[in-house]
Amino acid sequence: MTRRAAAAKSPRPVAGRAWREVLHDERMTHLIRTAFRCTSSALQRRLKQQDVLYGHWTFLRILWQTDGVTQRQLSEQAGVTEPSTVTALKAMETLGYITRQKMAGNKKQIRVFLTSKGMGLRSQIVPCAQEVNRIVIAGIPAEDLAATRRTLLAVIDNLNGDAQEALEAAARSVQLEARELG
């Protein structure tokens, strides 16, 4: 990727406070996306200083809490496709962060375990995320943060409900097709 293409992809702060005028009347989805890109960029810069890839961060966080999950569970919890998870895990295994083990009795099931090196990254990179979080909430009154948290949880709940409805509609469609064919 050229330097110009990389610069175009990464979120750049707008000079002064002009960004407030630009984003003032934006849709909620655009504001959430912009906030996500800015926080991701801030964390990515800090992780890079520690020689940790941003793409490994989510997997490490999950494994620090539930070491020994299957690749499929890890993929689901991270919200990433299974092929992307496998690619990331191969790289993490090469770096010595994890081991993958086929389980006796079920050779298809592969569980992922942190190595001591992978476990040791926690004390190295969690402070990076904590620093970004401090930056994110700096100067925002507690009541605004509480309202934002409630709002974002409601947004997540709404979107999860929408996804569930879509799954149920797809299941009904398959059942209807099966009845028509049977």
Secondary structure, DSSP 8 states (H G I E B T S, - for coil): --HHHHHHHS----STTHHHHHHTT--HHHHHHHHHHHHHHHHHHHHHHTT--HHHHHHHHHHHHSTT-BHHHHHHHHT--HHHHHHHHHHHHHTTSEEEEEETTEEEEEEEEE-HHHHHHHHHHHHHHHHHHHHHHTT--HHHHHHHHHHHHHHHHHHHHHHHHHHHHHHHHHHHHHHHH-
